[in-house]
Amino acid sequence: MTTDFEKFQKEAGLSFKDEGLLKQAFVHRSYINENKQSGLTHNERLEFLGDAVLELVITDYLYKKYYDKAEGELTAYRSALVNADTCAGIAIELQMGDYLLLSKGESKDVGRARQYILANALEALIGAIYIDQGYDSAKGFIEKNFTPKIEDIISAKSFIDAKSLFQEKAQEFDGITPSYKTIKEAGPDHEKRFTVGVYIGKDLVATGDGVSKQEAEQSAAREALKTRGWS
């Protein structure tokens, strides 16, 4: 972990008036739990704000760019652009992991849990930009980092509702509607993670993870499509 936020701002094309606000975007709750005298505040409120700003900017962008698309398709595009995987990928591109303030335990985890932390930190950063510099700056940051990915998402068809497609294929080939079951819940209430299995009859086809049951179900369906060769 580094605290050279001048370097981060330069590389990310940012210029904060309040560097303390920028730093807060990188503070995970676990760090506060281990460092109660640090005087810092975790990033969850900023994340809450940034999530809303991100969704608004992307919704506005898609509405104007794809004027001939129906609401359902625009919703699918937006979901693919603002989901945890995309956010974590952008956070990695910005090297945000080098600046995270985490507990000793969380800092050792480099798996799926770290992806969620990075995604949340990116949303918190957007919230911090919005507070520090206003909507236009937050919009500029989002459009610079998110919108170039939309054409790849469309060409790869990664916006498709995996659950609906898997159900369609399962009914076509097996004559059965797939079912989903939560296999595991992990983490505290404010940062719960779910593992869900998708079944055809009694047979487990695949599992998926997510920060919500809905996200985990989509992940499981995507894996099931690959497993069955239906993707």
N, C-alpha and C positions, 0 to 999 in steps of 0.2 A: 504494500500500500504506500502511495506517495501523497504528499499534500501540496505538490507543486501545481496549484490550480491555474496559475498564469499560463503554464504550458498547455494545460487542458483547454483553456479558453482560446488560446491562439490556434490550436489544432482544430477545435470544433467551430471556430468562427464566431465566438461569443465574447462579450465584454460586459461583465456584471458591475453594477454600481455597488451592490452589497455582496461581497464575497462570502460572507457568513451564510447568506441564503443559498448560494451555490453549494457550499460545503454541506449544508443540511440535506440537500438532495441525495447525498451519498451515504447518509447515516442510517444504518439498519437498526431496527428495534433491538436486536440481539446485542449490539455494541453498547447501547444505553444500559441494558440489563447488567452488563459486566463493568460498566464505567459510569456509575450513577453520579459521581462528582465531576463529570466532564463539563457540565454546563451546556451540553449539546442537546438538541431535540431531534428525534427520529423523523424520517421522511414521509410518514404515512399520510399526513394531511396534504402535503405537496403532491403526493401521488394521486390522491383523490381529485384534486383540482386539475392536475395535468391530464388525467384520463379523460375528463370532460372536455378540456380544450382540444386534445388530440382528436377526439371523436367529432367535434364540431368542425374543425379545420378539414379533416378528411371527408366528412359528409359534404361540405360546401364544395370542395375540390371535385369530387366525383359527380355531384349534381350538375356542375357546370361543364365538366369535360365530356361526360357521357350522356348528353341530352336525349339520346334515343334509347337509352336503357330503361327497363322497368324497375320498379322499386325493389323487387326481390333480388334481381341481379346486382343492383347497386349495394344492397345490404350484404350480399355475399362478398363483393369486392372489399367493402369496408371491413368486414370481419377478418378477412385474410390480411389486410394491411395493418390492423391495430391489435392483432392477437399477440400472445406472449412470445411466440417463436420469432415473429418479425421484430418486435420490440427488443428482444434479447439480442438478435442478430445485429441490429443497429447499434445497440449499446457496446457490443464487442467491437464493431468497426470503429467506434469512437474511443475505444480502449478505456471504458468506464470502470472495468474491473480493477484497474490499477489504483483507483481512488476510493473504492468502497471502504467504509468503516464497519467492520463486522466483529462478532465475537470470535474467540479462538476456535470454537467448534465450527461455526459457519464458514470461517475462512479456509478450513480444510476441505470443505465440500465443493467439488468441481463438477458435480453432476447436474441433474435436472433442477434441483433446488437452487443452484447458483443461477441457472437461466431465469428462474422466476424473480430472483432478487435483482438481477440486471434489468429485466423488463420493468419492474417496479421503480427502479432508480431512474430509468429513462423517463418514465411518466412524471416522476417527481422533479426531474430536471426541467421538463416542459412547464410544470407548474411554477417552478422557480423563475424561469424566463418570463412567464406571464406576469408574475407579481413585480419583478424587478424592472421589466422593460415594456410591458404591455402586450396586447393581443397581436399587433402586427409583427413584432419580433418573434413571438412564439409561432405564429403562422409561417414566417419565413424559415425558421429552424425546421419545422415539421415538413414543409414542402420540399426543402432541400434534401432532407434525409429519408423521407418516406415515399414521396410520389414517384421517384425514379423506379421504384420496385413494382409499380402496378402493371406495367407491360409484361414483365417476367411472370407475375402471378397469373395474368390472363392466359399467356401462351402455355404455361405449365398446367393450367386448369386447377391450380391449387385452391381456388376460391370455391370449388364445387362442394356442396353439402354432402360430406362423406356418408353420414347416416342415411340420408335419403337414397343415395346411390347404392349403398350396400343392401338396404332393404329391398330395393327394386331388383337387384341381382339375385338376392337370396330367394325371393318369391319366384323369380323366373326359373332359376336352376334347381332349387330345392323344394319349392312349394311351401316354404316356411317363413314366417316373419321373425327376424332375429330379435333377441331380447338382451337387455343390458343389466348387469348387476355390479354394485360397488363391492370391490374385493378388499380395499384397504383405504383408511383415512389416516393421514399423518399430519403432524404439526399443530401449533396452537390455533385457536379459533380465528385469529386475525390473519393467519397465513396457512390455512388448511390446504392440503393437497390430496387429491383423490386418485385411486387406481380403479379402473372400471374394466370388466370383462364383457365381451360381446359373444353371445352364444347362438348357435343354430340348433334348436332342440336342446339336448343336454350337453352338446359338444362345445367346449370353449374354443373359439376360433382365434381370438387375439385379445390383447389387453392394451390399455392406453392410460396416460397420466394427464392431469390438468389441475388448475387452481379452482375449478368448479366441476361438478358432475357433468355438466353439458360439454365442457371442453374435453374432459376425459373420455366421454362417449364418442365425440368426434375423432379424437386421437385413436381410440380403439377401432372405430369403423375404418379409418384410413389404413391401419395395420391389417385389418381383416381383408380389405380389398386387395392389398399386396399379397397376403397369404393365399388367397383364393385365385389370384391372377386375374382379378376383375378390374384392376385400376386402369 
